[in-house]
Amino acid sequence: QNELSGDLPTELAQMQNLEVLSLFSNELGSTLPTFLGSLANLRILELDENEYTGTIPETWSTLTNLESLTLNDNDLTGPIESFGLGDMINLRRLWLQNNE
């Protein structure tokens, strides 16, 4: 476990070749960043065990290369279908347990 806190820097959106973003088990909070939807090559996104609230951004529906999305153990709310889950055609692992 780390103790990273606050918001993710928007500069991450410039890392267009990024394939794995693993920041689980920190104290990251606020809402999930919409700009992550611009990371077209992202295959694995792990933001579980943080303090995120709100819904999963609709901009994430563009993450068609995403294979694994773990957002469990946050305080997320809202319907799953609202963020375009059907567009994530390569998704093989989806962990959303222990949210609101």
C-alpha positions, -999 to 999 in steps of 0.1 A, spaced: 0 0 0 11 35 -9 -2 67 4 -7 86 -28 -35 111 -24 -55 137 -43 -63 137 -80 -44 121 -109 -24 147 -129 -40 156 -162 -5 151 -178 -12 114 -178 -35 121 -208 -3 128 -228 10 93 -223 -6 79 -254 15 47 -254 6 38 -218 -8 2 -216 -9 -4 -178 -20 21 -151 -19 5 -117 -26 27 -87 -46 5 -64 -45 7 -27 -38 44 -23 -58 74 -10 -67 88 -44 -100 105 -44 -125 128 -59 -143 115 -91 -127 92 -116 -108 113 -142 -125 116 -175 -92 122 -194 -83 86 -189 -107 79 -218 -81 94 -242 -56 66 -234 -64 45 -264 -37 19 -258 -46 12 -222 -51 -25 -216 -51 -27 -177 -66 0 -154 -64 -7 -117 -78 20 -94 -93 -2 -68 -90 4 -30 -90 42 -33 -115 68 -24 -132 75 -57 -168 87 -57 -195 93 -83 -200 74 -115 -177 58 -141 -171 85 -168 -188 79 -202 -155 90 -219 -141 56 -208 -163 39 -234 -136 47 -259 -111 24 -241 -118 -5 -266 -84 -21 -259 -90 -24 -222 -88 -60 -210 -89 -55 -172 -108 -28 -152 -106 -30 -114 -125 -4 -95 -136 -24 -64 -135 -9 -29 -142 27 -38 -174 47 -32 -187 46 -68 -224 49 -76 -247 47 -106 -257 22 -132 -230 2 -149 -245 5 -184 -242 43 -182 -205 43 -191 -206 23 -223 -195 -11 -210 -207 -27 -243 -181 -8 -263 -153 -24 -243 -150 -54 -266 -117 -67 -253 -127 -65 -216 -121 -98 -198 -120 -88 -162 -143 -63 -145 -142 -59 -107 -167 -35 -92 -175 -51 -59 -176 -32 -26 -189 2 -40 -221 20 -32 
